[in-house]
Amino acid sequence: MNCHFYVILVLLMLGLCYSATPEVIRSTEYGLIRGELKTSEIDQNVQYYSFMSVPYASPPIGHLRFQEPIKHEAWQGVRNATKLPDRCAQPDQYFLTLAVLGSEDCLYLEISEPLTSRNGSKELLPVLLWIHGGTFVFGAPHVSGPDYFMEKPVVYINVQYRLNIFGFLSTTDECATGNFGLKDQLLALHWIQRNVKNFGGDPNRVTISGASAGAASVILHCLSPKSQGLFHRAISLSGTPLNRWALQRNPLEKMRRLAKGLGIDSDNTSIIVEELRRVDYRVLVKTVYNKSIMGDFIPYDAHPFAPSVEAEGPTAFITERAFKLLDEGKFAKVPHIIGHTTEEGSFAYDYIHSGTTNLHLYETSPEILIPSSMNIPRDSACSKKTLDEVKTFYFHNKTVTDPFSWTKVGKGIHLRSF
C-alpha cells in the first residue's frame, strides 16, 4: 500500500512540475506557434525564446514551383516550431558527391527573442534579419545562430529562401519571371512588418544584414522599389550585386539548355516550365551541374542560376542592372554598413586543392577575371592591360591555379567592386 502511495505521489509531483513549465506560444497571422526556452551556447547565464521553423509562405511545391511566393494557409491549434526545417534544396557545397541536400518545403523563419522583451518592459526591440550567403546556391541560416546576440536587446531573425534553379530560373517572360529567392525574402520582410510585434520586435526598426549572397541580397533590396519602407538600416558583408556570381547572364538560353538535357522538346516557355514542374527536384539539381548538359563553370564564381534583370511587370523585383541604379543614385537612403574580411578568399584552399574545381578556365579564358561591370571589350588592348593589373594586384603574379594565390581575392574583389 505504502509503495503504491509513494508511486502515486511521485507521479503527481512530476505532473505538477510539468504543468508548471511555461508554454512559449506566440500568435502569428496564420495561427499559433510553439517555441522553447534555450540557453546560449556562448553564455550559460543567457536564455532566450527560440522559434526555429516559423512558416512565412506556402511550400513552393507542385504548381507553386517557379512562381512568386504566396502567403501560408492558416492552421488550427498550435504548430510546433521547435525543430529545424529542411534547408532549401541544394547540391553538395564542394561538389564532392552528387548528393542533393534539403527539400523544396523550406520557406521558414528562425526567430530568437531575448527574455528582455518579456521582462516587464513594454518597449519594442530592434529587429535584425540575417540573410545567409552561399552564392545563391548553397547555405542555411542555422549556421549563423543567435547566441552572440541574445545578451543584447534585439530580436534576431534568420530567413530561408529558394536557391539555385528553384530560386532563379527565368524564362524572361511571365511564365517564370525569375528572382523567386529574392521575392521570398521580400515576402518575409512583409511578414515581419505584420507579425514581429508579437515577438517583442519593432517593425519600425528593422535592419537587414547578410554575407556573400546575403550581402548582395541586402543591396538588391536597397535597389528594389518593392522593398522600400520594409527596412530601416542595412549591413552587407563580403558581397555586392556586382560580383560575377550575383548576376545571371542569358537566363533564357540556360533554361532551354536545361530543358533539352531533360528531354523536353519544345520552344514554348509555358510548356517547358510546366514540364520542369513535373521533374523530381533532386533530378533538377543534379542536371544543373551536369557539365555535358549545362557546360563548364567555376564554382564560387558564376553558377548557372542566379539573380537576373527582369522585364517590367507587376511582380518585377529589379528591372535594371545594379551598376546603373547605383551610378544614378537610385537606392534606399538608409544607414548602411559595408564590410569585408581579410584574406577571406583562403576558404577556397581545400576546395581548389581537391582538384574538383574547373580552375583551368581562368588559364584558358583569363578575360573572365575582369569584372563584367567594367564593360571592357575582350581581346582589346585595354582588356590585356586590365588583365595584367588584375593578376598583379590580386594574385601577386602567381599562377591562378595556385590555391594560395586566392587568399587575397575576396578582400579586393568584394570591396572594390562596390
Residue pairs with C-beta under 8 A, 6 or more apart in sequence:
22 37
23 34
24 34
24 35
24 36
24 37
24 49
24 51
25 32
25 33
25 34
25 35
25 78
26 32
26 33
26 35
26 51
26 198
26 199
27 198
28 54
28 195
28 198
29 74
29 191
29 194
29 195
30 55
30 71
30 72
30 73
30 74
30 75
31 74
31 75
31 76
31 77
31 78
31 79
32 77
32 78
32 79
33 51
33 54
33 78
33 79
33 80
33 81
34 78
34 79
34 80
34 81
34 82
35 49
35 50
35 51
35 52
35 81
35 82
35 111
35 113
36 49
36 50
36 82
37 47
37 48
37 49
37 50
38 47
38 48
38 49
38 50
39 46
39 47
40 46
40 47
40 48
40 147
40 150
40 151
41 145
41 147
42 147
42 148
42 151
43 147
43 151
46 147
46 150
46 151
47 115
47 150
48 112
48 113
48 114
48 115
48 146
48 150
49 112
49 113
49 114
49 115
49 118
49 199
50 82
50 110
50 111
50 112
50 113
50 146
51 81
51 82
51 109
51 110
51 111
51 112
51 113
51 199
52 81
52 82
52 83
52 84
52 85
52 108
52 110
52 142
53 81
53 82
53 83
53 84
53 85
53 108
53 110
54 81
54 108
54 109
54 110
54 111
55 72
55 79
55 107
55 108
55 109
56 72
56 107
56 108
56 109
56 159
56 187
56 188
56 191
57 69
57 70
57 71
57 72
57 107
57 184
57 187
57 188
58 64
58 69
58 70
58 71
58 72
58 73
58 107
59 104
59 105
59 106
59 107
60 67
60 69
60 104
60 105
60 107
60 162
60 166
60 180
60 184
61 104
61 105
62 277
63 277
64 70
65 104
65 166
65 276
65 277
66 166
66 169
66 176
66 180
66 273
66 276
66 277
67 180
68 177
68 180
68 183
68 315
69 107
69 180
69 183
69 184
69 187
71 187
84 110
84 142
85 105
85 106
85 108
85 160
86 102
86 103
86 105
86 106
87 101
87 102
87 106
87 139
87 140
87 160
88 102
88 103
88 104
88 106
88 107
88 140
88 160
88 161
88 162
88 163
88 166
88 167
89 100
89 101
89 102
89 103
89 104
89 106
89 163
89 164
89 166
89 281
89 282
89 285
90 100
90 101
90 102
90 134
90 137
90 138
90 139
90 163
90 164
90 285
91 98
91 99
91 100
91 101
91 137
91 138
91 164
91 285
91 286
91 288
91 289
92 98
92 99
92 100
92 101
93 134
93 138
94 350
94 351
94 354
94 356
95 289
95 299
95 356
96 354
96 356
98 286
100 281
100 282
100 285
100 286
102 140
103 281
104 162
104 166
104 281
106 160
106 162
107 160
107 161
107 162
107 184
108 160
109 157
109 158
109 159
109 160
109 188
109 191
110 141
110 142
110 146
110 157
110 158
111 155
111 156
111 157
111 199
112 146
112 149
112 150
112 155
112 156
112 157
113 155
113 199
113 200
113 201
114 125
114 149
114 150
114 151
114 152
114 153
114 154
114 155
114 200
116 125
116 153
117 124
117 125
117 153
117 155
117 199
117 200
117 201
118 200
124 197
124 200
124 201
124 202
124 205
125 153
125 154
125 155
125 200
125 201
125 202
125 205
126 153
126 154
126 155
126 201
126 202
126 205
126 206
126 207
127 154
127 155
127 157
127 192
127 196
127 201
127 202
127 203
127 205
127 206
127 207
128 149
128 154
128 155
128 156
128 157
128 207
128 209
129 157
129 158
129 159
129 188
129 189
129 192
129 206
129 207
129 208
129 209
129 231
130 141
130 144
130 156
130 157
130 158
130 159
130 209
130 210
130 214
131 159
131 161
131 185
131 208
131 209
131 210
131 213
131 214
131 217
131 218
132 139
132 140
132 141
132 143
132 144
132 158
132 159
132 160
132 210
132 211
132 213
132 214
133 139
133 210
133 211
133 212
133 213
133 214
133 215
133 238
133 239
134 163
134 212
134 213
135 212
135 213
135 245
135 246
135 299
135 300
135 303
135 306
136 163
136 164
136 167
136 168
136 181
136 213
136 216
136 245
136 246
136 303
136 305
136 306
136 307
137 163
137 164
137 213
137 303
137 305
138 163
139 163
139 212
139 213
140 160
141 158
141 159
141 160
142 158
144 158
146 156
146 158
149 156
150 156
155 196
155 199
155 200
155 201
157 192
157 196
157 201
159 184
159 185
159 188
160 184
161 167
161 181
161 182
161 184
161 185
161 188
162 168
162 180
162 181
162 184
163 181
164 285
164 288
164 303
164 305
165 258
165 284
165 285
165 288
165 304
165 305
166 180
166 181
166 281
166 284
167 179
167 180
167 181
167 182
167 184
167 305
168 178
168 179
168 180
168 181
168 248
168 251
168 305
168 306
168 307
168 308
169 176
169 178
169 180
169 251
169 255
169 276
169 305
170 176
170 177
170 178
170 179
170 248
170 251
170 252
170 255
170 308
170 310
171 177
171 178
171 251
171 252
171 255
171 269
171 272
171 273
172 178
172 251
172 252
172 308
172 310
172 311
173 269
173 311
174 313
175 269
175 270
175 272
175 273
176 255
176 269
176 273
177 310
177 311
177 313
177 315
177 316
178 248
178 251
178 307
178 308
178 310
179 307
179 308
179 310
179 317
179 318
181 307
182 217
182 220
182 221
182 224
182 307
182 317
182 318
183 315
183 317
185 217
185 221
186 221
186 224
186 226
186 227
186 230
186 317
189 206
189 208
189 221
189 227
189 230
189 231
190 230
192 201
192 203
192 206
192 230
193 203
193 206
193 230
194 203
196 202
196 203
196 206
197 203
204 232
205 232
205 233
206 230
206 231
206 232
206 233
207 231
207 232
207 233
207 234
207 235
208 218
208 221
208 231
208 233
208 234
208 235
209 218
209 234
209 235
209 236
209 237
210 216
210 217
210 218
210 235
210 236
210 237
210 239
211 236
211 237
211 238
211 239
212 237
212 238
212 239
213 239
213 245
213 246
214 236
214 237
214 239
215 236
215 237
215 238
215 239
215 240
216 236
216 239
216 240
216 241
216 243
216 246
216 307
218 234
218 235
218 236
219 234
219 236
219 240
219 241
219 322
219 331
219 418
220 241
220 307
220 317
220 318
220 322
221 227
221 230
221 231
221 234
221 332
222 234
222 331
222 332
222 334
222 336
223 241
223 318
223 322
223 325
223 326
223 330
223 331
223 332
224 317
224 318
226 316
226 317
227 332
228 332
231 332
231 334
232 334
233 334
233 335
233 336
234 332
234 334
234 335
234 336
234 337
235 336
235 337
235 338
235 339
236 336
236 337
236 338
236 339
237 338
237 339
237 340
237 341
238 339
238 340
238 341
238 344
238 410
238 414
239 246
239 414
240 246
240 322
240 414
240 417
240 418
241 247
241 307
241 322
242 322
242 323
242 371
242 373
242 417
242 418
243 413
243 414
243 417
244 301
244 302
244 368
244 371
244 372
245 300
245 301
245 302
245 303
245 306
246 306
246 307
246 322
247 306
247 307
247 308
247 309
247 321
247 322
247 372
248 254
248 304
248 305
248 306
248 307
248 308
249 302
249 372
251 305
251 308
252 269
254 294
254 304
254 305
255 269
255 272
256 267
256 272
257 293
257 294
257 295
258 276
258 284
258 287
258 288
258 293
258 294
258 304
259 266
259 272
259 275
259 276
260 293
261 287
261 290
261 292
261 293
261 294
262 275
262 276
262 279
262 283
262 287
264 271
264 272
264 275
264 276
266 272
266 275
276 284
287 293
287 294
288 294
288 304
288 305
289 304
291 297
294 304
296 358
296 361
297 303
297 304
297 358
298 357
298 358
298 359
298 361
298 362
298 368
299 351
299 357
299 358
300 348
300 351
301 368
302 368
307 318
309 318
309 319
309 320
309 321
310 316
310 317
310 318
310 319
311 319
312 319
318 325
321 373
323 373
325 331
338 418
340 410
340 411
340 414
340 415
341 410
341 411
342 411
343 407
343 408
343 410
343 411
344 410
344 411
344 414
345 406
345 407
345 408
345 409
345 410
345 411
346 406
346 407
346 410
347 410
348 357
348 403
348 406
349 403
349 404
349 406
349 407
351 357
352 359
352 401
352 403
352 406
353 403
359 400
359 401
360 401
361 368
362 368
362 369
362 400
362 401
363 399
363 400
363 401
366 387
366 391
366 400
367 378
367 379
367 383
367 387
369 387
369 390
369 391
369 394
369 400
370 376
370 383
370 386
370 387
370 390
371 413
371 417
373 417
374 386
376 382
376 383
376 386
377 383
391 397
391 400
393 412
394 405
394 408
394 409
394 412
394 413
395 402
395 405
395 406
395 408
395 409
396 405
396 408
398 404
398 405
399 405
